[in-house]
Amino acid sequence: MRNAVLLVAVSLATTSCGRSKGQTITIKGSDTMVILGQSWAETYMHHNPGIKVQVTGGGTGTGIAALINGGTDICQASRPIKDKEREQVKSKWKKEIKSFEVALDGLAIFVHESNPLAEISIPQLEQVYSGRITDWKDLGGAPRRIVCYGRENSSGTYAYFKEHVLKERDFATEVQTLPGTAAVINAVSKDPQSIGYGGIGYSKGVRAIRVRAATDKPACEPTMANVVSGVYPISRKLYFYTVGEPAVQAKAFIDWVLSEEGQKICEKVGYYPLPRK
């Protein structure tokens, strides 16, 4: 009995000591990056059995809020952090935000697999999502109403799309917002009249169409070559953010993510690695 009590005490002490040394790394934020973050975490934990990496979504805004409130070690984000958010971190923690570029993504435009539309321009997308184009016939298709799906306003993908496609104009009230890119993909895959947007890593059961920066520009697919070169007009970087320099275990994880092995995982799950320097 005494040995059992001693064993429990040692176990609790070890657990407490492990947590105090940062054996659990928490990552929260971008829904776009969840499958990528989980793949990184699973591989890293396989190579480092003593480390636990917990990855949850909720949107870039949710991740940044958690970072500000001390609720996560690393924030995953699909957009650059705002000056206001930087100031909030600095005001609370007296530290600067540390930013890490960890992957590349092509913000893909998805349609149902039966939709014959091959390409769309940024100006046309802006008109579709602002409600000025509402029928597929205006895009060269058969007459039928366009059903638009998008992300909730806590999403970095929502913010990126609003800035780079809508030029900060408001989305039409008819746009149906969904909690996560997976939900957008699911909706588009079941609705032949629909269009949606999201990270290229989620393009299963739908079709990603070519995008033109303008009507007189070439139409580009969101391939790795086009995203890495910046030719694809809605290419973006994906980020990790920490409050100040990351703790030892978090820093080791980030360094591994940026290593050749970590970057190879980007391609395995449908994203793109950073160009090698």
N, C-alpha and C positions, 0 to 999 in steps of 0.2 A: 504493500500500500504506500509506504513511504517513498519507494522507488518510483511509483506511478505519479505521485504528487510532484516529486522532483523532476520527472520527465516533462510534465505539463508546464512546470515553472520555467524549465530551460527552453521549452518550445515557445512559450509566450515571450520570453526575453529575446529569443532569436528573432521572432517575428517583429517585435517592437524595434529591435536594433536594425533589422533589415529595412523597415520603412523609414527609419530616421536617416539611413544612408541612401535613401532614394531608390530602393529596389523596385518600386512600382512607379512607372512613368505614365502619366495621364495625358491624353491627347484629345482635344475636343474642337469641333468647328464644322468646317465645310462638308455638306452632304455630298458634293461633287467628289471630294477626296476620300470619302469613307472607305470605299473598296480598295483604294490605293494604300491608305493608312493601315488598314487591316492586313493587307498582304505584307507590307513592310514589317508590321508588328509580329505576325506569325513566323516569318522567316527569322527575324532577329531573336525572338524568344527561343526558337529551335536551336540557334547557335549559342544562346546565352541562357541556359536553363534557370539561373538564379534571378533573372529579370522578368518582371511582368509589365507588359505594355497594354494599357487599356485605351481603346479608340471608340469614341462616340461622335455622332453627327449633331444635327440641330441647326446647322447653317453657320456661315462665317460670322455673322453678327453675334450669334449665341456664343461661339468660341471666343471671340474678342471680349465679350462681356464676362465670360468665365475667367479670362486672363486678367482682366482689370480687377475682378473680385477675389483673385487668388484661388480659383476653383479648378485650374488645370496647369500642368507644367508647360505644355506646348499647345498653341492654337494652330489648327490647320485653316488656311484661308485661300479662297479662289479670287481674291482681289487685294490690291494694295491697302494697307491700313491707313485710315484717315488721320489728318493732323489732330483733330479733336480727340480721337481715341488715343493717340500718342500722349497728348497732354493729360488725359485722364490717368493713364498709367504712371506718368511722371509725377503727377500730383499726389497719387496715393502711395506709390512705392519708392519715390525718389530715385527712380532708375529709368533709363531709356529703353524703348522697345528694341529688341534685337531681331533682325529680319534675315531669313534664309530662303533663297530661291531653291526649290526642291524638285520641280518637274515642270513640264510644259503641257498645255492642253489646247486643243482646237475646240472652240465653242461651236458645237455642231447644230445644224438646223435639221430637224427630223420630220419626216412625213410617213404616212402609212405605206406599207410595201406595195399596195395596189395603186398608189398615186403616181401618175406618169410625169409629174413635174421633175425636171432634171436640175434646175438651177434657180437661184433667186438673187437679186441684188440687195445691198444694204438699204438703199432708198425704198425698195419695195417692202422689205421687212419692216421698216419703220412705219410705212403706211398700213401694213397688215396689223401690227400690234398697237398702233394708235387708233385703229378703227376706221381709217379712211379707205382701205380696201377690205371688203367683206365677202367677196364672191370669188371663187376659183376661176371664173371666166376672165377676170381682170388680170390673171396671171397666166393665161393661155390654156386653162383647163375647161372642163365641162361646167355648166352653170350649177353651182351649189354653194351653200353657205360655208365659209371658213370658220372652223372651230379652233380657237387659239388656246394653247396651254402654256403656262409659265410657272415661275417659282414665287414663293412668298417673299415679302420685302426684307426679311432677315438674312436672305441668301446673298452670298457674294456674287453668284451667277446672275441673280436678279439685278444687282447693282451694276455689274459689268455690262449686261445687256442694255440697261437703261442708259448708261453713259455712252457706250460705243455704237449702239444701234438706234436708240430713240433720241440720242443727243439731249438727254435729260428731260425730254417731254414725258407726259404721263401715259401710262398704259391705258388702253380702252377698258371701260368698266366690264366689257364682255369677256375679257381674258380670264380664263379659269386658273387660279393659282393653286399649286399643289405642293405638299411638303416633301420635296426631294426629287432629284432627277429621275430616280427609279420610278416614282409615281408618274412623272411626265411621260416617260417611255412607255409605261404600261397603258396609260390613257391613249397615247397616239397609236399604239399597236392594235388597239381595239376600235379605233374610230377612223374610217376612210376619209372623212372630211377634215381631219385635224392637221395641225402643225404645232411643233414644240421646239424647245431648245434645251441644250444641256451639254455636259462634258462628253467628249468623244468616247470615253471609256465605257459608256452605258449603251452604246448603239447595238442592242440585241433585239431582233424582232421588229425593227423599223429600218428606214432608209435615210442615211445622211446625204443631203443634196449639196451640189456645188454652190459656192457663194461668190458673188462679184462685189468688189469694193464700191463700184459705181457701174452705171449702165455701159460705159465705154471701156471697162476694165475686164481682163480675162476672168472666167469662172474657175475657181479653184476648189479642189477637194481638201478636206481636213486631214491630209496624210502627214506622216512624220516629216518628210522632206519639206513640205509646204509650211508646216507649223514652225519647224526649227529655223527655216530661212526667213519667216515672217511674211511670206507671200500670201498665205491664207489670211484674209482680212480681219478675222476675229480670233486671232491667236492670243494666248495669254500665259502668264507665268502663275505657278501655284506656290504657295508660301507656307513656311513655319514661322511663328512668332513666339518669342519668349520675353519675359520681363528681365531685362538685363542679361548678362551672360548666363546661359543655361547651367544647371547643376551638373555635377560630374556624369551621372548616368544618362541624363537627357542629352548632354553634349556628345557622349559616346554614341548614342543612338542616332543623333543628327549626322555626325561624321560618317557613320555607316550608311545612312540613307544617301549621302552624297558620294559614297564610294562607287566604284564600278559595279560591284555586286548589287548594291542598293538601287542604282539607276537602271540596271537590267530589269528589275521588277516592274518598272514603269511600263515597259513594252509588253510584258506578260499580261498585264491587266488592261491594256488598251490606251495607256497614256504615253507620253513621249519623254525620254530622258533629256537632261540639259545637254547642250552641245559641249563636247569635251574641249578643254582649253589646250 
